[in-house]
Every structure is written in structure tokens, then in C-alpha cells.
Amino acid sequence: MTAISSDPDRDAIRRDIDRRRGRFVPWAIAGFYLTFMSALIGFVVIAYRNPPSEVTAKAYEKGLAYNQTLEKASLEEALGWHSVIGYQDGVIRFTLRDSRRQAIDGAEVRAWFVYPANAAADRSMTLLPAGEGVYKATLNLPEPGLWTVHVTAGKQGRQYQAVTTFEAH
């Protein structure tokens, strides 16, 4: 024989407990998905506010102009110019020679000093002729460390570029 409860208060209490348990489950599921979605929305906001770092400004346009860059490089190579860049005791020295190793005087020479650790420390200056194809400038670099110098020399519409790295103390 099966016992049947005839206590209406007990049945009401049990239904109330079951009803409360049933209300909690949808709220727990909704809370889980809201937490999950808020994290995803946060990541999307961060991604849009911080786009990937740009390696080269206007990279597409520079890519289209690459053939012109190659042409300029072949013209520079055809010049046959040679150079030596030196840095010692705060003086940058640039020596420029032609294909027959003759000194090239009267060129307009400009140098750009790049400090990779801090772009605010970068410098540029004009190197002055010192005779016999030598161009010099005195500079006070604000930071000790490894520097890259880019030198451009131009004479009578012809242009030559050189780059080297040196350590400043």
C-alpha cells in the first residue's frame, strides 16, 4: 500500500520550495551569459580603441612607389660613389669618394641620427665640408647607447645615401 500525504500545508510548502528553485535556474543561466558577453564586448571595445601598431605610414602608397625606389637605387649604384662614416668624441665624419676613389667636394650632406629606444631623442643636421671629400659636424647626443645614422649626399642632381650604426658613450 502507498502512503498518500493528506497534509495540505506540507504540500504547499513543497510547491513553494520547488517554485523558488525553478526561479533561480533561469537567473543563473542569464547571469552566466551576461558575464560572458560583457567580457567579449569589453575585448571588442579594447580592440577598436587600440588598432595594431602601424609599422610604416602609408604603406600601400609606398608599395606602389617601390619600382621608383628600385630605379633610384640602381641610379645610385651606377654612380659608383663610396663613403665611410665615422663617429668619435662627439664628431661625425663622412668621407665621400667617386668610382675612381677621387674626393667629391661641394656636395650637400645631411645626416639623421636615430635612437631606437626613444624617438624624441632623434636629431638631424647638415655636415659641413672639411676638404678632400670629408664632411664633418660636432654633435651632442642626448642619450648614450646604440645610434643609427642615415647620411644623404647630393651634388648636381645626383644623390647618394649611406647608413651605419655606432655606439655613443
Secondary structure per residue as TSV (DSSP state, phi and psi in degrees):
chain	resnum	aa	ss	phi	psi
A	1	M	-	360.0	145.3
A	2	T	-	-103.3	134.0
A	3	A	-	-85.8	129.8
A	4	I	-	-112.4	130.3
A	5	S	-	-78.0	133.9
A	6	S	-	-115.1	11.8
A	7	D	-	-88.2	107.2
A	8	P	H	-67.2	-29.7
A	9	D	H	-67.7	-40.7
A	10	R	H	-65.9	-40.5
A	11	D	H	-64.6	-38.7
A	12	A	H	-66.1	-41.0
A	13	I	H	-64.8	-43.9
A	14	R	H	-63.4	-40.8
A	15	R	H	-65.5	-37.3
A	16	D	H	-65.6	-41.6
A	17	I	H	-64.5	-45.5
A	18	D	H	-62.6	-38.9
A	19	R	H	-65.5	-41.9
A	20	R	H	-65.2	-41.4
A	21	R	H	-62.2	-40.5
A	22	G	H	-66.9	-31.7
A	23	R	H	-73.6	-30.0
A	24	F	H	-71.2	-37.7
A	25	V	H	-61.3	-50.8
A	26	P	H	-60.6	-35.5
A	27	W	H	-68.1	-36.3
A	28	A	H	-65.4	-42.3
A	29	I	H	-65.0	-45.9
A	30	A	H	-62.1	-40.9
A	31	G	H	-63.0	-40.7
A	32	F	H	-61.0	-49.5
A	33	Y	H	-68.0	-35.5
A	34	L	H	-65.1	-41.1
A	35	T	H	-63.2	-45.6
A	36	F	H	-61.9	-46.8
A	37	M	H	-69.1	-36.0
A	38	S	H	-65.6	-36.3
A	39	A	H	-65.6	-43.2
A	40	L	H	-62.9	-43.0
A	41	I	H	-62.9	-39.7
A	42	G	H	-60.8	-43.0
A	43	F	H	-65.5	-37.6
A	44	V	H	-65.0	-42.8
A	45	V	H	-61.7	-44.6
A	46	I	H	-61.8	-41.7
A	47	A	H	-64.1	-39.7
A	48	Y	H	-74.3	-31.7
A	49	R	H	-77.9	-22.8
A	50	N	S	-125.1	79.8
A	51	P	-	-66.3	161.1
A	52	P	-	-57.0	146.0
A	53	S	-	-60.9	141.1
A	54	E	-	-89.4	121.0
A	55	V	S	-78.5	-43.7
A	56	T	S	-132.8	127.2
A	57	A	T	-70.0	136.9
A	58	K	T	54.6	49.3
A	59	A	H	-61.6	-36.6
A	60	Y	H	-64.3	-46.5
A	61	E	H	-64.1	-39.2
A	62	K	H	-67.7	-34.5
A	63	G	H	-65.1	-38.6
A	64	L	H	-66.7	-30.8
A	65	A	T	-88.6	10.2
A	66	Y	H	-63.0	-36.8
A	67	N	H	-62.1	-37.6
A	68	Q	H	-65.4	-38.0
A	69	T	H	-63.7	-42.6
A	70	L	H	-63.8	-37.7
A	71	E	H	-65.2	-43.1
A	72	K	H	-63.0	-39.8
A	73	A	H	-64.6	-39.2
A	74	S	H	-69.8	-35.4
A	75	L	H	-64.7	-40.2
A	76	E	H	-64.8	-41.9
A	77	E	H	-65.4	-36.2
A	78	A	H	-66.5	-25.4
A	79	L	H	-61.9	-37.1
A	80	G	T	77.2	15.9
A	81	W	-	-72.6	150.4
A	82	H	E	-131.2	150.7
A	83	S	E	-144.6	161.1
A	84	V	E	-133.7	129.4
A	85	I	E	-113.6	129.5
A	86	G	E	-133.7	149.4
A	87	Y	E	-135.3	124.9
A	88	Q	E	-155.2	132.6
A	89	D	T	52.4	42.9
A	90	G	T	78.4	10.1
A	91	V	E	-118.9	126.7
A	92	I	E	-94.9	132.6
A	93	R	E	-128.1	125.1
A	94	F	E	-122.7	120.7
A	95	T	E	-109.9	128.9
A	96	L	E	-121.9	128.0
A	97	R	E	-130.1	153.0
A	98	D	-	-88.7	-171.2
A	99	S	T	-66.4	-22.2
A	100	R	T	-96.7	13.4
A	101	R	S	65.7	24.4
A	102	Q	-	-87.2	144.6
A	103	A	B	-64.6	139.6
A	104	I	-	-106.8	108.1
A	105	D	-	-102.8	161.3
A	106	G	S	80.7	15.0
A	107	A	-	-86.3	154.7
A	108	E	E	-95.5	116.9
A	109	V	E	-119.2	129.4
A	110	R	E	-129.8	141.2
A	111	A	E	-126.0	140.8
A	112	W	E	-119.3	125.1
A	113	F	E	-104.4	121.0
A	114	V	E	-114.5	126.3
A	115	Y	-	-109.6	104.2
A	116	P	T	-59.5	-28.2
A	117	A	T	-76.7	-19.8
A	118	N	-	-155.9	103.1
A	119	A	G	-63.3	-23.8
A	120	A	G	-67.8	-18.7
A	121	A	G	-87.1	-6.1
A	122	D	-	-60.9	147.7
A	123	R	E	-138.0	157.9
A	124	S	E	-141.6	151.5
A	125	M	E	-161.6	160.8
A	126	T	E	-92.9	134.0
A	127	L	E	-91.4	135.5
A	128	L	E	-96.3	143.7
A	129	P	E	-67.4	139.3
A	130	A	E	-120.8	7.7
A	131	G	E	92.3	154.6
A	132	E	T	58.5	35.0
A	133	G	T	75.3	14.4
A	134	V	E	-103.8	136.3
A	135	Y	E	-128.1	135.2
A	136	K	E	-135.1	160.2
A	137	A	E	-159.3	146.1
A	138	T	E	-97.2	134.0
A	139	L	-	-140.3	148.7
A	140	N	-	-111.5	103.6
A	141	L	-	-78.6	133.3
A	142	P	S	-73.9	-17.2
A	143	E	S	-132.1	135.6
A	144	P	-	-77.0	151.0
A	145	G	E	139.0	-164.8
A	146	L	E	-86.1	123.4
A	147	W	E	-119.9	150.8
A	148	T	E	-114.2	132.0
A	149	V	E	-117.1	130.1
A	150	H	E	-109.3	123.0
A	151	V	E	-117.3	132.8
A	152	T	E	-121.1	128.8
A	153	A	E	-121.6	132.2
A	154	G	E	-131.1	138.5
A	155	K	E	-151.7	125.9
A	156	Q	T	51.8	46.8
A	157	G	T	79.5	-3.5
A	158	R	E	-100.1	143.7
A	159	Q	E	-129.6	142.2
A	160	Y	E	-132.8	140.2
A	161	Q	E	-128.8	146.4
A	162	A	E	-144.7	154.4
A	163	V	E	-143.2	144.3
A	164	T	E	-152.1	168.9
A	165	T	E	-121.9	139.9
A	166	F	E	-143.5	164.5
A	167	E	E	-109.5	125.3
A	168	A	E	-98.8	140.7
A	169	H	-	-107.2	360.0
